[in-house]
């Protein structure tokens, strides 16, 4: 972790449907991730009816693939369950940017139930909290990794352990 954002020699590529790129991509790049786009965005830009297909995502997997990145919107294609099935089949994590998907509160579980491994919600937007806040849901190990990157690592690890009396 102390090496980040230098990911030389590490699996650092996140496969993302072309139509899911946005101005918040830097959140992955800041941690040393690199995006590999798959598919086309004809449907989004209004010149066609096609978007990324599952086979294009699966075909983009290499030895450098660290996982999949998906932006949750009501019109996102391919479906989250399609991408989740590909991720599971290839034993890769699926990270979901669901920044603007609260409310409804049911979305806190929905994306996990559909197969996401880590889901990020913005604390700003409709929730009305500070823009630098948010909610992470998903696998404990992935949330712990994100938490550790926020801590002052000059302190001994034991100081950050939760002690239950």
Secondary structure as GFF3:
##gff-version 3
##sequence-region A 1 165
A	DSSP	beta_strand	13	17	.	.	.	ID=ss1
A	DSSP	three_ten_helix	18	20	.	.	.	ID=ss2
A	DSSP	alpha_helix	26	29	.	.	.	ID=ss3
A	DSSP	beta_strand	34	38	.	.	.	ID=ss4
A	DSSP	alpha_helix	42	45	.	.	.	ID=ss5
A	DSSP	alpha_helix	54	59	.	.	.	ID=ss6
A	DSSP	beta_strand	65	71	.	.	.	ID=ss7
A	DSSP	alpha_helix	80	89	.	.	.	ID=ss8
A	DSSP	beta_strand	93	97	.	.	.	ID=ss9
A	DSSP	alpha_helix	107	113	.	.	.	ID=ss10
A	DSSP	beta_strand	118	122	.	.	.	ID=ss11
A	DSSP	three_ten_helix	125	127	.	.	.	ID=ss12
A	DSSP	beta_strand	134	138	.	.	.	ID=ss13
A	DSSP	alpha_helix	140	148	.	.	.	ID=ss14
A	DSSP	three_ten_helix	157	160	.	.	.	ID=ss15
###
